[in-house]
Amino acid sequence: MDRRDRRVLVGRVVGVHGVRGGVKVESFTEPRGRIFDYQPWIVRQLGAERVARGRPLVRDQRIAAMIDGVEDRDAAAALLGAEICVRRAQLPAPAPGEYYWADLEGLAVVNLDGVPLGTVESLFATGANDVMVVRQGERERLVPFVRGSHVRRVDLEGGRILVDWDPDF
């Protein structure tokens, strides 16, 4: 699949809002309300996908939305846990030296000695820095995504990340 067609998780349905089909949304965008800027949404649940548009209901501490085709509370409740995704191409280009996690997932990770460490399975935030989960068969490595000290070069076109990392860690 072309990287631009990859699905990027931007939120999740976490509750119902009212009786007319509104849903409470946990947004992973910054700021949280920006989730409405990326339309259409791909609502994914139990392996099925449907394209929908969301429109804001409330913009305070919680985000609530109406999703096309969801007309009542029961239909909204059926969406609990559904993922809200967008195509990677819908997101703006990152600033130079910045990357979307979705762009890093699947890249090969190689250390300075040319030793393959695996591929980026996922990333997570720790507060101090992001961490790459690098999988090589059954082995999993957690490599801090710290540019300069651990991450030396990201080559999106070449599909590879060069890291300063001991293969025994």
MIDOSE-1310 file (N, C-alpha, C; in nm, 2 decimals, decimal comma, always signed):
residues 169
mdrr	+0,08/-0,12/+0,00/+0,00/+0,00/+0,00/+0,09/+0,12/+0,00; +0,06/+0,22/-0,08/+0,13/+0,35/-0,09/+0,12/+0,41/+0,05; +0,23/+0,47/+0,09/+0,23/+0,54/+0,22/+0,12/+0,64/+0,24; +0,09/+0,71/+0,13/-0,01/+0,82/+0,13/-0,15/+0,76/+0,15
drrv	-0,17/+0,63/+0,12/-0,30/+0,57/+0,15/-0,31/+0,50/+0,28; -0,20/+0,50/+0,36/-0,20/+0,43/+0,49/-0,30/+0,50/+0,58; -0,36/+0,43/+0,67/-0,45/+0,48/+0,76/-0,38/+0,53/+0,88; -0,41/+0,65/+0,93/-0,35/+0,71/+1,05/-0,46/+0,72/+1,15
lvgr	-0,44/+0,67/+1,27/-0,53/+0,67/+1,38/-0,53/+0,81/+1,44; -0,65/+0,88/+1,43/-0,65/+1,02/+1,49/-0,75/+1,03/+1,61; -0,83/+0,92/+1,63/-0,92/+0,93/+1,74/-0,99/+0,80/+1,76; -1,08/+0,80/+1,86/-1,15/+0,68/+1,90/-1,29/+0,72/+1,95
vvgv	-1,39/+0,64/+1,93/-1,52/+0,66/+1,98/-1,52/+0,60/+2,12; -1,55/+0,69/+2,23/-1,54/+0,64/+2,36/-1,67/+0,65/+2,44; -1,78/+0,70/+2,38/-1,90/+0,71/+2,45/-2,01/+0,77/+2,36; -2,13/+0,77/+2,42/-2,24/+0,83/+2,34/-2,27/+0,97/+2,40
hgvr	-2,33/+1,05/+2,32/-2,36/+1,19/+2,36/-2,51/+1,22/+2,31; -2,59/+1,23/+2,41/-2,73/+1,26/+2,38/-2,81/+1,14/+2,32; -2,93/+1,17/+2,27/-3,02/+1,07/+2,22/-3,03/+1,07/+2,07; -2,96/+1,16/+2,00/-2,98/+1,18/+1,85/-2,86/+1,12/+1,78
ggvk	-2,78/+1,03/+1,84/-2,67/+0,97/+1,77/-2,53/+1,03/+1,78; -2,52/+1,12/+1,87/-2,39/+1,18/+1,90/-2,29/+1,09/+1,97; -2,16/+1,10/+1,94/-2,06/+1,02/+2,00/-1,96/+1,11/+2,07; -1,91/+1,06/+2,18/-1,79/+1,12/+2,25/-1,67/+1,07/+2,18
vesf	-1,57/+1,16/+2,15/-1,45/+1,12/+2,08/-1,33/+1,15/+2,16; -1,24/+1,06/+2,17/-1,11/+1,08/+2,22/-1,02/+1,12/+2,10; -0,97/+1,24/+2,10/-0,89/+1,28/+1,98/-0,74/+1,27/+2,01; -0,66/+1,22/+1,92/-0,52/+1,21/+1,93/-0,45/+1,32/+1,86
tepr	-0,52/+1,42/+1,81/-0,46/+1,54/+1,74/-0,42/+1,65/+1,84; -0,33/+1,73/+1,79/-0,29/+1,85/+1,87/-0,32/+1,97/+1,79; -0,40/+2,07/+1,83/-0,49/+2,05/+1,95/-0,60/+1,95/+1,92; -0,67/+1,91/+2,02/-0,77/+1,80/+2,01/-0,88/+1,83/+1,91
grif	-0,92/+1,95/+1,90/-1,03/+1,99/+1,81/-0,99/+1,98/+1,66; -0,86/+1,97/+1,64/-0,81/+1,96/+1,50/-0,86/+1,84/+1,43; -0,91/+1,74/+1,50/-0,96/+1,62/+1,44/-1,07/+1,65/+1,33; -1,14/+1,76/+1,35/-1,25/+1,79/+1,26/-1,19/+1,85/+1,13
dyqp	-1,06/+1,89/+1,13/-1,00/+1,95/+1,01/-0,97/+1,84/+0,91; -0,96/+1,72/+0,95/-0,92/+1,61/+0,86/-1,04/+1,52/+0,83; -1,10/+1,55/+0,71/-1,22/+1,49/+0,67/-1,20/+1,44/+0,53; -1,26/+1,33/+0,48/-1,35/+1,25/+0,56/-1,28/+1,15/+0,66
wivr	-1,35/+1,10/+0,75/-1,30/+1,01/+0,85/-1,32/+0,87/+0,79; -1,24/+0,78/+0,83/-1,26/+0,63/+0,81/-1,29/+0,57/+0,94; -1,41/+0,53/+0,96/-1,45/+0,47/+1,09/-1,43/+0,32/+1,08; -1,34/+0,27/+1,16/-1,30/+0,13/+1,15/-1,34/+0,06/+1,28
qlga	-1,41/-0,06/+1,26/-1,45/-0,14/+1,37/-1,46/-0,28/+1,33; -1,40/-0,37/+1,41/-1,40/-0,51/+1,38/-1,37/-0,55/+1,24; -1,26/-0,48/+1,18/-1,22/-0,51/+1,05/-1,29/-0,44/+0,94; -1,41/-0,39/+0,97/-1,49/-0,32/+0,87/-1,46/-0,17/+0,87
erva	-1,46/-0,11/+0,75/-1,44/+0,04/+0,74/-1,55/+0,10/+0,67; -1,58/+0,22/+0,71/-1,68/+0,30/+0,64/-1,63/+0,45/+0,64; -1,66/+0,52/+0,53/-1,62/+0,66/+0,52/-1,73/+0,74/+0,58; -1,70/+0,84/+0,66/-1,80/+0,92/+0,72/-1,74/+1,06/+0,74
rgrp	-1,83/+1,15/+0,77/-1,78/+1,29/+0,80/-1,83/+1,31/+0,95; -1,74/+1,38/+1,02/-1,78/+1,41/+1,16/-1,80/+1,56/+1,17; -1,89/+1,61/+1,25/-1,90/+1,75/+1,27/-1,92/+1,77/+1,42; -1,86/+1,88/+1,47/-1,85/+1,90/+1,62/-1,98/+1,93/+1,68
lvrd	-2,00/+1,88/+1,80/-2,12/+1,92/+1,88/-2,08/+2,01/+1,99; -1,97/+1,97/+2,06/-1,93/+2,05/+2,18/-1,78/+2,07/+2,17; -1,73/+2,18/+2,20/-1,59/+2,21/+2,20/-1,55/+2,26/+2,34; -1,56/+2,18/+2,44/-1,51/+2,22/+2,57/-1,41/+2,12/+2,61
qria	-1,43/+2,06/+2,73/-1,33/+1,96/+2,78/-1,34/+1,83/+2,71; -1,46/+1,80/+2,65/-1,48/+1,68/+2,58/-1,51/+1,71/+2,44; -1,48/+1,62/+2,35/-1,52/+1,64/+2,21/-1,63/+1,54/+2,18; -1,74/+1,60/+2,12/-1,85/+1,51/+2,08/-1,87/+1,54/+1,93
amid	-1,92/+1,44/+1,86/-1,94/+1,46/+1,72/-2,07/+1,38/+1,67; -2,12/+1,43/+1,56/-2,22/+1,36/+1,48/-2,15/+1,29/+1,37; -2,17/+1,17/+1,34/-2,11/+1,09/+1,23/-2,22/+1,06/+1,14; -2,20/+1,09/+1,01/-2,30/+1,06/+0,90/-2,35/+0,92/+0,92
gved	-2,48/+0,90/+0,91/-2,55/+0,77/+0,91/-2,58/+0,72/+1,05; -2,53/+0,79/+1,16/-2,56/+0,75/+1,29/-2,68/+0,84/+1,34; -2,80/+0,78/+1,35/-2,92/+0,86/+1,38/-2,97/+0,86/+1,52; -2,93/+0,76/+1,60/-2,99/+0,75/+1,73/-2,88/+0,69/+1,83
rdaa	-2,93/+0,69/+1,96/-2,83/+0,65/+2,06/-2,79/+0,50/+2,05; -2,87/+0,42/+2,00/-2,83/+0,28/+1,98/-2,73/+0,26/+1,87; -2,74/+0,34/+1,77/-2,64/+0,33/+1,66/-2,51/+0,39/+1,71; -2,52/+0,49/+1,79/-2,40/+0,55/+1,85/-2,33/+0,45/+1,94
aall	-2,41/+0,39/+2,03/-2,35/+0,29/+2,12/-2,28/+0,17/+2,05; -2,33/+0,14/+1,93/-2,27/+0,03/+1,85/-2,13/+0,07/+1,80; -2,10/+0,20/+1,80/-1,97/+0,24/+1,76/-1,87/+0,25/+1,87; -1,90/+0,22/+1,99/-1,81/+0,23/+2,10/-1,68/+0,15/+2,07
gaei	-1,57/+0,21/+2,09/-1,44/+0,15/+2,06/-1,39/+0,16/+1,91; -1,48/+0,21/+1,83/-1,44/+0,23/+1,69/-1,33/+0,33/+1,67; -1,24/+0,30/+1,58/-1,12/+0,39/+1,56/-1,16/+0,49/+1,45; -1,11/+0,61/+1,46/-1,13/+0,71/+1,36/-1,00/+0,73/+1,30
cvrr	-0,99/+0,71/+1,17/-0,87/+0,72/+1,10/-0,88/+0,81/+0,98; -0,77/+0,86/+0,93/-0,77/+0,93/+0,80/-0,66/+0,88/+0,72; -0,67/+0,91/+0,59/-0,56/+0,87/+0,50/-0,44/+0,96/+0,53; -0,32/+0,90/+0,52/-0,20/+0,98/+0,55/-0,19/+1,10/+0,46
aqlp	-0,23/+1,09/+0,34/-0,23/+1,21/+0,25/-0,31/+1,33/+0,29; -0,41/+1,30/+0,38/-0,49/+1,41/+0,43/-0,42/+1,50/+0,53; -0,31/+1,45/+0,59/-0,24/+1,53/+0,69/-0,14/+1,62/+0,63; -0,11/+1,74/+0,69/-0,02/+1,83/+0,63/+0,12/+1,77/+0,64
apap	+0,21/+1,82/+0,55/+0,35/+1,78/+0,55/+0,41/+1,82/+0,69; +0,49/+1,73/+0,75/+0,56/+1,76/+0,87/+0,67/+1,86/+0,84; +0,71/+1,94/+0,95/+0,82/+2,03/+0,93/+0,95/+1,95/+0,91; +1,04/+2,02/+0,85/+1,17/+1,95/+0,83/+1,23/+1,89/+0,96
geyy	+1,27/+1,77/+0,95/+1,32/+1,70/+1,07/+1,22/+1,64/+1,16; +1,09/+1,66/+1,13/+0,98/+1,60/+1,21/+0,92/+1,49/+1,12; +0,86/+1,39/+1,19/+0,80/+1,28/+1,13/+0,67/+1,24/+1,19; +0,57/+1,19/+1,11/+0,46/+1,12/+1,17/+0,50/+0,98/+1,20
wadl	+0,45/+0,93/+1,32/+0,48/+0,80/+1,35/+0,44/+0,70/+1,24; +0,33/+0,72/+1,18/+0,28/+0,63/+1,07/+0,39/+0,62/+0,96; +0,47/+0,73/+0,94/+0,57/+0,73/+0,84/+0,69/+0,64/+0,88; +0,71/+0,63/+1,01/+0,83/+0,55/+1,06/+0,80/+0,41/+1,08
egla	+0,67/+0,37/+1,10/+0,63/+0,23/+1,12/+0,66/+0,15/+0,99; +0,73/+0,04/+1,01/+0,76/-0,05/+0,90/+0,90/-0,02/+0,84; +0,97/+0,08/+0,89/+1,10/+0,11/+0,84/+1,20/+0,01/+0,90; +1,31/-0,03/+0,83/+1,41/-0,11/+0,88/+1,50/-0,02/+0,97
vvnl	+1,55/-0,08/+1,08/+1,64/-0,01/+1,17/+1,77/-0,09/+1,17; +1,88/-0,01/+1,14/+2,01/-0,06/+1,13/+2,11/+0,02/+1,22; +2,20/-0,04/+1,29/+2,29/+0,04/+1,37/+2,41/+0,08/+1,29; +2,50/+0,16/+1,35/+2,61/+0,22/+1,28/+2,71/+0,12/+1,22
dgvp	+2,71/+0,00/+1,28/+2,80/-0,10/+1,22/+2,73/-0,18/+1,11; +2,61/-0,14/+1,07/+2,54/-0,21/+0,97/+2,46/-0,33/+1,01; +2,45/-0,35/+1,14/+2,37/-0,47/+1,20/+2,22/-0,44/+1,20; +2,15/-0,52/+1,13/+2,00/-0,50/+1,12/+1,94/-0,53/+1,26
lgtv	+1,86/-0,44/+1,31/+1,80/-0,46/+1,45/+1,65/-0,49/+1,44; +1,59/-0,48/+1,32/+1,45/-0,52/+1,30/+1,38/-0,41/+1,23; +1,25/-0,40/+1,24/+1,17/-0,30/+1,18/+1,08/-0,23/+1,29; +1,05/-0,10/+1,27/+0,97/-0,03/+1,36/+0,83/-0,08/+1,36
eslf	+0,79/-0,14/+1,47/+0,65/-0,19/+1,48/+0,55/-0,09/+1,52; +0,60/+0,00/+1,62/+0,51/+0,11/+1,67/+0,60/+0,20/+1,74; +0,54/+0,31/+1,79/+0,61/+0,41/+1,87/+0,52/+0,45/+1,99; +0,57/+0,49/+2,10/+0,49/+0,55/+2,21/+0,57/+0,66/+2,27
atga	+0,49/+0,75/+2,34/+0,55/+0,86/+2,41/+0,57/+0,83/+2,55; +0,68/+0,88/+2,61/+0,71/+0,86/+2,75/+0,70/+0,99/+2,83; +0,69/+1,10/+2,76/+0,70/+1,23/+2,83/+0,83/+1,29/+2,81; +0,94/+1,21/+2,83/+1,07/+1,26/+2,80/+1,11/+1,26/+2,65
ndvm	+1,07/+1,15/+2,59/+1,09/+1,13/+2,44/+1,01/+1,02/+2,39; +1,00/+1,01/+2,26/+0,93/+0,90/+2,20/+1,02/+0,78/+2,19; +0,96/+0,66/+2,19/+1,03/+0,54/+2,19/+0,98/+0,45/+2,07; +1,08/+0,40/+1,99/+1,04/+0,31/+1,89/+1,04/+0,16/+1,94
vvrq	+0,94/+0,09/+1,91/+0,94/-0,05/+1,93/+0,99/-0,12/+1,81; +1,11/-0,18/+1,82/+1,17/-0,24/+1,70/+1,17/-0,39/+1,72; +1,10/-0,46/+1,62/+1,09/-0,60/+1,63/+1,17/-0,68/+1,53; +1,24/-0,78/+1,58/+1,32/-0,87/+1,49/+1,28/-1,01/+1,53
gere	+1,19/-1,07/+1,46/+1,14/-1,20/+1,50/+1,07/-1,19/+1,63; +1,11/-1,27/+1,73/+1,06/-1,27/+1,86/+1,12/-1,16/+1,95; +1,23/-1,11/+1,91/+1,30/-1,01/+1,99/+1,24/-0,87/+1,97; +1,23/-0,80/+2,08/+1,18/-0,66/+2,08/+1,28/-0,57/+2,14
rlvp	+1,31/-0,46/+2,08/+1,40/-0,36/+2,13/+1,32/-0,23/+2,15; +1,35/-0,16/+2,25/+1,29/-0,03/+2,27/+1,40/+0,07/+2,26; +1,40/+0,15/+2,15/+1,50/+0,24/+2,11/+1,45/+0,38/+2,12; +1,50/+0,47/+2,21/+1,46/+0,61/+2,22/+1,47/+0,68/+2,09
fvrg	+1,37/+0,75/+2,05/+1,37/+0,83/+1,92/+1,43/+0,97/+1,96; +1,56/+0,97/+1,98/+1,63/+1,09/+2,02/+1,73/+1,12/+1,91; +1,70/+1,23/+1,83/+1,78/+1,26/+1,71/+1,92/+1,31/+1,76; +2,02/+1,26/+1,69/+2,16/+1,31/+1,73/+2,23/+1,20/+1,82
shvr	+2,17/+1,17/+1,93/+2,23/+1,07/+2,02/+2,20/+0,93/+1,98; +2,08/+0,89/+1,96/+2,04/+0,75/+1,92/+2,00/+0,74/+1,77; +1,92/+0,83/+1,73/+1,87/+0,83/+1,59/+1,96/+0,92/+1,51; +2,04/+0,86/+1,42/+2,14/+0,94/+1,34/+2,08/+0,99/+1,21
rvdl	+2,00/+0,90/+1,14/+1,94/+0,94/+1,02/+1,81/+0,87/+0,99; +1,72/+0,94/+0,94/+1,59/+0,88/+0,89/+1,58/+0,89/+0,74; +1,58/+0,78/+0,67/+1,57/+0,78/+0,53/+1,43/+0,72/+0,49; +1,33/+0,81/+0,48/+1,20/+0,76/+0,44/+1,20/+0,70/+0,30
eggr	+1,27/+0,76/+0,21/+1,27/+0,71/+0,07/+1,34/+0,57/+0,07; +1,44/+0,55/+0,14/+1,52/+0,43/+0,15/+1,46/+0,33/+0,24; +1,36/+0,37/+0,32/+1,29/+0,28/+0,41/+1,38/+0,23/+0,53; +1,46/+0,33/+0,58/+1,56/+0,28/+0,68/+1,59/+0,39/+0,79
ilvd	+1,61/+0,35/+0,91/+1,66/+0,44/+1,02/+1,79/+0,39/+1,06; +1,89/+0,48/+1,07/+2,02/+0,45/+1,12/+2,03/+0,50/+1,26; +2,07/+0,40/+1,35/+2,07/+0,43/+1,49/+2,21/+0,40/+1,56; +2,24/+0,47/+1,66/+2,36/+0,44/+1,74/+2,30/+0,35/+1,86
wdpd	+2,30/+0,22/+1,84/+2,24/+0,13/+1,94/+2,32/+0,00/+1,94; +2,35/-0,05/+2,05/+2,41/-0,18/+2,07/+2,31/-0,29/+2,04; +2,35/-0,38/+1,95/+2,25/-0,49/+1,92/+2,22/-0,58/+2,03; +2,30/-0,58/+2,14/+2,28/-0,67/+2,26/+2,17/-0,61/+2,35
f	+2,14/-0,48/+2,33/+2,03/-0,42/+2,42/+1,90/-0,46/+2,37
